[in-house]
Amino acid sequence: MKQKLIFITAIIMSIFFIYGCNNQNNNQYEGKIILEEQGSFAFGGTVKKASGEFNGYYLFPSSNGQTYHSDHGYAFYQIPINARKYPIVFLHGGGQSAKSFETTPDGREGFQNIFLKKGFSVYLVDQPRRGRAGRSSVPVTINPTPDEQYLFNFFRLGFYPDFYDGVQFKKDEETLNQYYRQVTPNTGAFDEEVVSDAMSELFNKIGEGILVAHSQGGGPVFYTAIKNNKVKSLVLYEPGGCTFPFPAGELPNSNNITMPTYLPIKEISLDDFNKLAKIPIVLYFGDFIPKEHSENPFLEEWRLRIELMKIWEETLKRHGGDIEIVMLPEAGIHGNTHFPFSDLNNEEVADLLYKYLEDKKLN
Amino acid sequence: MKQKLIFITAIIMSIFFIYGCNNQNNNQYEGKIILEEQGSFAFGGTVKKASGEFNGYYLFPSSNGQTYHSDHGYAFYQIPINARKYPIVFLHGGGQSAKSFETTPDGREGFQNIFLKKGFSVYLVDQPRRGRAGRSSVPVTINPTPDEQYLFNFFRLGFYPDFYDGVQFKKDEETLNQYYRQVTPNTGAFDEEVVSDAMSELFNKIGEGILVAHSQGGGPVFYTAIKNNKVKSLVLYEPGGCTFPFPAGELPNSNNITMPTYLPIKEISLDDFNKLAKIPIVLYFGDFIPKEHSENPFLEEWRLRIELMKIWEETLKRHGGDIEIVMLPEAGIHGNTHFPFSDLNNEEVADLLYKYLEDKKLN
């Protein structure tokens, strides 16, 4: 009897310790980011060499015989413990940097932390001629040009000075302050070939992965996926201001549709176009985009862009493409701006992307 | 007897579980970076507003009535679990970005990871008009100008094309490739007032901390510490190309010394100078800097800079300053370039800094 009692005590003690042990783990590290590794590197780019001979006996020598590395991209990566198979590479839009995917303007976690915590390795890119990848092979002049009310309208926070009703953007001064200071200039002309050449080198370096792009980044990622079959899927948030490729002979007829002011289209070979038909592609758009003509030139531009992208979608489907255009409001997600991944409901937006990757067996 | 046996078994089982439990923790997370939090934000800066009225009915409106945020800095921060009291803020040098303190050109961990793993919160800055903090209140023209052999010499990798014997730099093509691509241009003139104004705002935001600067960053951090007493210590790696402040009436007499080509000096008020005498300041210099005149113009420039800084050191000591100039070779650390924090022996260089912070009770 007494023996039984002692033995049972022993078992209970043991169970207690095991429980306490696991509990300790769970509590101590719950919600923390635990990294196997993090770091940064340059990828792709070109090298030029000036003619003549370098003379090292001058403190300020001429360029003669000197080299110049430029047109590379920059990536900061983080690999969580027990990372999922495919990393996610994030490419920013026009006038932006990797910052787009970090802390949101209102100070919450962006897609960088959200997808790290979902177990994905994340690569945040500054594209060639932007941010920390500033060295460009072409010259540039940058003038300080006030344009923030234009951005306010084009990015659909509202029609300045009014915010749209229900917009998923925190309407305080510091949020707008952070939002505007996120903008950073080109240090050389935006060039879809230069960016996609470098991005293809990034995938050669890191292997197969998922490529997520915002706005103007949409163009370069098409050409990255065409150049490199290690791109397993394209996720585009509000592509625009970039070139949409159609197969030779299948350009939409601009007599039948009203072309948007800035969504250029171009012909590429059918072979190249078919490469886009081989991977799952999804386009996400936020709220406040009208279905009928609008007197608001910014909303009208977005409406016309989407009309054109629907023709592009049909074309890709005709060639067997796995392509979806998701209008977030139709998926029950309302109030989003041009930056769904940093809007107030970005966790919801992230969950929708996660479900997509799950459906495509890419998680 | 039998009871005793069972009871002892129970105790042993328990001990085994506790041991197994701790072991599990240690092995699973050994050498990993465990973050309480990470994120990024803009700090400081100015806002301009163009005269006139904004007209939102144009897709490409004029600047009339629009605003422009600029001259802010950008910081990416990481706070490890159980962080030490004082965060370390890292400010890069000329033509560089926060990348300086991330992965080294040869692919090892930089000061960002090294000091995270030592338990410090780290803030990596892109200064105003650089990298991701690119919006400038002044215009700029950037021309691609080959200059890398000049950098090779000035940064003391060697005398091009020869590396110095024993230099702590991996002599392969990819290391040089990464090293050169780390360079990123100003998107507006370098301005020590603009940078130090923003840096002071950073310390207002994060509170007391240690400020580590490289090269040209040395100047702005003097003025940051003068503007903000939350700066608890200044750590300067190879300051140069920046302005050294002397108290009014105590400028070194350029008749008695040979001034370096580019280490400007200026007079500030005694009150301001005395603020620098209130905090521990350390300057670290690498190897290959001669004590006597050199025909190598780059080494000669470094020699003259250090002669001038020794006068500055005496001046600060005369006013009660806690200041040290450490020539790494004299501390038994050899082969360092202009980038000791990313050289092959950067762990050793980091340990020396850690000991310094320990001595000053800042760890």
Interface residues (C-beta under 8 A of the other chain):
Chain A: K2 Q3 I6 F7 T9 A10 I11 M13 S14 F17 I18 G20 C21 Q24 N25 Q28 Y29 K32 I33 I34 L35 E36 Q38 G39 S40 F41 A42 G45 K48 K49 A50 F54 G56 Y57 Y58 L59 F60 P61 S63 G65 Q66 T67 Y68 H69 S70 H72 Y74 F76 I81 S97 A98 K99 E102 T103 G107 E109 N113 D126 G131 R132 A133 G134 R135 S136 S137 V138 P139 V140 T141 I142 N143 P144 T145 P146 D147 E148 Q149 Y150 N153 F159 Y160 N177 Q178 Y180 R181 Q182 V183 T184 P185 T187 G188 T261 E295 N296 P297 F298 E301
Chain B: K2 Q3 I6 F7 T9 A10 I11 M13 S14 F17 I18 G20 C21 Q24 N25 Q28 Y29 K32 I33 I34 L35 E36 Q38 G39 S40 F41 A42 G45 K48 K49 A50 F54 G56 Y57 Y58 L59 F60 P61 S63 G65 Q66 T67 Y68 H69 S70 H72 Y74 F76 I81 S97 A98 K99 E102 T103 G107 E109 N113 D126 G131 R132 A133 G134 R135 S136 S137 V138 P139 V140 T141 I142 N143 P144 T145 P146 D147 E148 Q149 Y150 N153 F159 Y160 N177 Q178 Y180 R181 Q182 V183 T184 P185 T187 G188 T261 E295 N296 P297 F298 E301
